[in-house]
Structure formats: structure tokens, C-alpha cells
Amino acid sequence: MLFITEDQVKENLPMDQAVRLMRETFEQLRSGTAQNQPRRRMFLSTGTVLHSMAGAWGKYLGTKVYATNPRHGAAYFFFLLFDAETARPLAQFDANYLGQIRTGAASGYATDILAKKDAKTLAIIGAGFQARTQLDAMREVRELGDIRVWSRNEKNRYSFAVETGTRAVATAEEAVRGADIVVTATWSKDPVIEADWISPGTHVNAMGSNQAQRREIPTELVARADLIACDSIDVAKIEAGDLILAPVDWSDPRIVDLARVDKRPAGEPITIFKSCGLGVEDVAAAAYVYERLC
């Protein structure tokens, strides 16, 4: 069994390939040839949480396991890849970056479908490690001009801007107003943008929350949206605080699985991609790296 490091994942999984893999993954979810198992969590009295999620894709299946404790800033990610036919273990990954890049790539795939083809302006709310691959993915699928970044931490947003060649701004509103694409990549439990900042025709990637008690986008924006694509509605019903706290009617035809979406709605729609993160995305990304190293 191979032991694959963070550096090996970074060296062998470029963003263009990660976006392609997410496209293939959602196509396979649509056809029923890939499977996803929703995240499961075990909560301890210490504040530590054990998380696990799994999926099957092509010749492979696998599971990601990680533990977190917000009071200690701890998060440790590992991924195990198996042969789907024989159940033979193939590889163990250090998986922090694996999760980071596949999350960005999933937003990239959704944006490629749902954002205007001539989208030029990007707003990023948040300046942490997830924001970096979100930015990489947006640059992969659109020719962007003005990229505006805001986070609550002034030092972080200016450092992020310098390191990524983007523009730090003083407020979230300044970042979002007039943007063609908006990304929320924060740890916030309350909305970080307001609905009236979003213009018709804007695409929003809401990816920071995967807990039922947290949300980054307000009820009013959920109500205004013409299409809300979830990476998985089954997962969203458990984890998507952005929708659960709205609350939404899950039978609303505006709410769909991303796997069922193949084009942007007509006119000037407001579209939202609600990303919670899927185990099958990890399998696809890990399988690619594994095959590159074999």
C-alpha cells in the first residue's frame, strides 16, 4: 500500500485536472455509476468531533476520516483508497490538500456551468486556505479581471491579496456589489453577505458551511435565487445550514442536484451552488493521484 503525502498530492493534481475530475464525477452521479455516502459525525464531550465520508468512483472506493476540535484549532485529514473489485487497500493519503483542491474544483465545475460565459468580476469573502483553491478554480474556468477579496481579519485579507494578485477591499459589500461571481469561504455561523448586494445574473458559490447550524448566505438571497444547485440534496438536507435555516421547501423545483444541471438558466438568473463536500469527490481526486504515482 502506498503512503501519499500532501506534497505528492500538490505535485500531481493540478487544478485543470481537478475540475475535469469533478465534471466526470457529477456525470457519473447522474448516470448512477458513482456512489456517495453522506458525512457522519461523532461528537465527544471534549469538543472533538470525528468525521467520516465515503464514495465509489470507477475502479475505486474510499473513505476520508478526520478529527476536529475548534477550541484547539485542530483538523487532521486522512483518506484511504481501495480497489472496488477486490477490496484490496491501495493507498493512504495525508488529505488536507486533497480536500481543499477537490472542494475548489467542484465550485469551478459548477461555475463553468452556471456563471455567465463573459464573467469578469469575482468577489471572495474569506481569506483562509479554502479561499485559495476557490480562487484557483475560478481562474481556471473564467478569464477574470477584477478580483476583490474581503475577510474580517484585515491582515489576512491584505496578505491574501498580495500573495494571489487580487485586490483587498474594506467591506464585504464593496467586494460583492457588481460582481459576476461571488464565493463565500468562511467559518461564519451567520450570513456574511446581504441579498440586495447581489445583482441579477450573478452566480454564488456558498461553500464555507457544512453544518446545519451555520450559514453564509441569508434567507432573502435563497428566496431570490432562480436556481440552487446542491452537490447532493441528500447531503444538503443534513448539512446545508444555508438552506436548512432559510428554511427551504425541499420539493421546490428551484433546488436541484448539480449532477442534474447541464446549462445555465435563460435570462439573467441568480444561481447558487451550495457545496457541502462529497466523499466521492475525494475518491476521484485520490484515484487520479494514485494512478500518477503507480
C-alpha positions in Angstrom: 0.0 0.0 0.0 1.3 3.4 -0.9 1.6 6.3 1.6 0.9 9.5 -0.3 2.0 12.8 1.2 0.5 16.3 0.9 3.4 17.4 -1.3 2.8 14.5 -3.7 -0.9 15.4 -4.0 0.1 19.1 -4.8 2.7 17.9 -7.3 0.3 15.5 -9.1 -3.1 17.1 -9.1 -3.2 20.5 -11.0 -6.5 22.4 -10.9 -7.3 21.9 -14.5 -7.3 18.1 -13.9 -9.2 18.5 -10.7 -12.0 20.4 -12.4 -12.1 17.8 -15.1 -12.4 15.1 -12.5 -15.3 16.8 -10.8 -17.1 17.1 -14.1 -16.6 13.3 -14.6 -17.7 12.7 -11.0 -21.0 14.5 -11.4 -21.6 12.9 -14.8 -21.2 9.5 -13.1 -23.5 10.5 -10.2 -26.1 11.4 -12.9 -25.7 8.1 -14.6 -25.7 6.1 -11.4 -22.2 4.7 -11.9 -20.8 6.5 -8.9 -21.9 6.4 -5.3 -21.7 8.8 -2.4 -22.2 8.2 1.4 -23.1 11.3 3.4 -20.7 12.5 6.1 -21.2 11.0 9.6 -20.0 12.7 12.8 -19.3 11.5 16.3 -19.3 14.3 19.0 -17.3 14.0 22.2 -17.7 16.0 25.4 -14.2 17.4 24.9 -15.4 19.3 21.8 -13.6 16.9 19.5 -15.6 15.6 16.5 -14.8 12.5 14.4 -16.0 12.9 10.8 -16.1 10.2 8.1 -17.4 10.3 4.5 -17.1 7.8 1.6 -17.8 7.1 -2.0 -17.2 4.9 -5.0 -16.0 6.0 -8.4 -14.8 3.9 -11.4 -12.4 1.2 -10.2 -12.1 2.7 -6.7 -13.8 3.3 -3.5 -12.6 5.1 -0.4 -13.2 6.9 2.8 -12.0 10.1 4.4 -11.6 10.3 8.1 -10.8 13.4 10.1 -10.9 14.8 13.6 -11.5 18.4 14.6 -11.6 20.5 17.7 -12.3 24.2 17.2 -11.0 25.1 20.7 -7.6 23.8 19.7 -7.7 24.8 16.0 -7.1 21.2 15.2 -8.1 19.4 12.0 -6.4 16.2 10.8 -7.5 14.6 7.5 -6.7 11.1 6.1 -8.0 9.3 3.1 -8.0 5.5 2.4 -8.3 4.3 -1.2 -9.3 0.7 -2.1 -9.8 -1.4 -5.2 -13.5 -1.6 -5.9 -13.4 -5.1 -7.3 -11.2 -6.9 -4.8 -11.4 -4.6 -1.7 -7.6 -4.5 -1.6 -6.2 -1.4 0.1 -4.2 0.7 -2.4 -3.1 3.9 -0.7 -3.3 6.1 2.4 -3.2 9.8 1.9 -2.5 12.8 4.1 -5.6 14.5 2.9 -5.8 18.2 3.9 -4.9 19.4 0.5 -6.8 16.7 -1.3 -10.0 18.0 0.3 -9.0 21.6 -0.3 -8.4 21.2 -4.1 -11.4 19.0 -4.8 -13.7 21.5 -3.0 -12.3 24.3 -5.1 -12.6 22.2 -8.3 -16.3 21.3 -7.5 -17.1 25.1 -7.3 -15.1 25.5 -10.5 -17.2 22.9 -12.3 -20.5 24.5 -11.0 -19.3 27.9 -12.0 -18.4 26.7 -15.5 -22.0 25.6 -16.0 -23.8 28.4 -14.1 -21.9 31.6 -14.4 -22.1 34.0 -17.3 -19.6 33.0 -20.0 -18.2 36.5 -20.1 -18.0 36.8 -16.3 -15.0 39.1 -15.4 -15.5 40.2 -11.8 -15.1 37.9 -8.8 -15.8 38.6 -5.1 -14.3 36.3 -2.5 -15.5 36.5 1.1 -12.9 34.8 3.3 -9.1 34.6 3.0 -8.3 31.2 4.5 -6.9 28.0 3.0 -10.2 27.1 1.2 -10.4 30.6 -0.4 -7.1 29.9 -2.3 -8.3 26.9 -4.2 -11.7 28.5 -4.8 -9.7 31.4 -6.5 -7.6 28.9 -8.5 -10.7 27.2 -9.7 -12.5 30.4 -10.7 -9.4 31.4 -12.7 -9.4 28.0 -14.4 -12.9 28.4 -15.8 -13.2 32.1 -16.5 -11.0 34.9 -17.7 -11.2 37.2 -14.7 -10.3 40.9 -14.5 -11.2 42.5 -11.2 -10.9 40.1 -8.2 -12.0 41.6 -4.9 -11.3 40.0 -1.5 -12.7 40.7 1.9 -12.4 39.0 5.3 -13.0 40.1 8.8 -9.3 39.9 9.6 -7.7 42.9 7.9 -4.1 41.4 8.0 -5.3 38.2 6.4 -7.1 39.8 3.6 -4.2 42.1 2.6 -1.8 39.2 2.8 -4.1 37.0 0.7 -4.4 39.8 -1.9 -0.6 40.3 -2.1 0.1 36.6 -2.4 -2.6 35.9 -5.0 -2.6 39.1 -7.1 -6.1 40.1 -6.1 -7.5 43.3 -4.5 -8.3 43.6 -0.8 -11.3 45.9 -0.1 -12.6 47.5 3.0 -16.1 45.9 3.3 -17.9 42.8 2.1 -20.4 45.0 0.3 -17.6 46.6 -1.7 -16.4 43.2 -2.7 -19.8 41.8 -3.7 -21.7 44.7 -5.4 -21.4 44.3 -9.2 -19.5 41.0 -9.0 -20.4 38.4 -11.7 -19.3 35.6 -9.4 -19.3 35.5 -5.6 -17.6 33.0 -3.4 -18.2 32.6 0.3 -15.4 30.7 2.0 -15.7 31.4 5.7 -16.2 29.8 9.1 -19.1 32.1 9.9 -22.3 30.9 11.5 -24.2 33.9 10.3 -24.7 35.4 6.8 -21.6 37.3 5.5 -23.4 38.9 2.6 -26.8 40.6 2.0 -29.3 39.7 -0.7 -29.6 43.2 -2.1 -25.9 43.3 -2.9 -26.4 40.5 -5.5 -27.2 41.7 -9.0 -29.4 39.7 -11.5 -27.1 37.4 -13.4 -24.7 36.7 -10.5 -23.6 33.2 -9.6 -22.8 32.5 -5.9 -20.7 29.6 -4.6 -21.6 29.1 -1.0 -19.1 26.6 0.3 -18.0 27.5 3.8 -20.7 25.8 5.8 -21.4 22.1 6.0 -23.2 22.2 9.3 -27.0 22.6 9.9 -26.5 25.4 12.4 -24.2 27.6 10.2 -24.9 29.6 7.1 -23.1 32.2 5.0 -26.0 33.4 2.8 -29.2 35.0 4.1 -32.8 33.7 3.7 -33.6 36.6 1.4 -30.9 35.5 -1.1 -32.2 31.9 -1.0 -35.6 33.3 -1.8 -34.4 35.4 -4.7 -32.4 32.7 -6.4 -33.7 31.2 -9.6 -31.7 28.0 -9.3 -30.0 26.4 -6.2 -27.7 23.5 -7.2 -26.6 21.3 -4.4 -23.6 18.9 -4.7 -26.1 16.5 -3.2 -29.6 17.2 -2.0 -29.5 14.2 0.3 -26.4 15.7 2.0 -27.8 19.2 1.9 -30.8 18.1 3.9 -28.4 17.1 6.7 -25.7 19.7 6.5 -26.6 22.8 4.4 -27.4 25.4 7.1 -27.7 28.0 4.3 -30.8 26.2 3.2 -32.0 24.5 6.4 -32.1 27.8 8.3 -33.9 29.6 5.5 -35.8 27.3 5.6 -36.5 25.9 2.2 -39.2 23.5 0.9 -37.1 20.6 -0.4 -39.7 19.9 -3.1 -39.1 23.4 -4.6 -38.2 22.8 -8.2 -35.5 25.5 -7.9 -33.5 23.2 -5.7 -31.7 20.5 -7.7 -28.7 18.2 -7.6 -25.8 19.6 -9.5 -25.5 16.3 -11.3 -28.8 17.1 -13.0 -27.7 20.6 -14.3 -26.2 20.9 -17.7 -26.6 24.6 -18.5 -27.3 28.0 -17.1 -30.9 29.0 -17.0 -32.1 31.6 -19.6 -32.1 35.3 -18.9 -30.3 36.9 -16.0 -30.8 34.3 -13.3 -29.3 34.4 -9.8 -27.8 31.0 -9.3 -26.3 29.4 -6.2 -24.1 26.4 -5.9 -24.4 25.0 -2.3 -21.3 22.9 -1.7 -21.1 20.7 1.4 -18.4 18.4 0.1 -18.8 14.8 -1.0 -16.8 11.7 -0.3 -17.0 10.6 -3.9 -15.1 13.8 -4.9 -12.2 12.7 -2.7 -12.3 9.2 -4.3 -12.0 10.7 -7.8 -9.2 13.1 -6.8 -7.3 10.4 -4.9 -7.6 7.8 -7.7 -6.0 10.3 -10.1 -3.1 10.9 -7.9 -2.7 7.2 -7.2 -2.6 6.3 -10.9 0.0 9.1 -11.5 2.3 7.6 -8.8 1.9 3.9 -9.7 
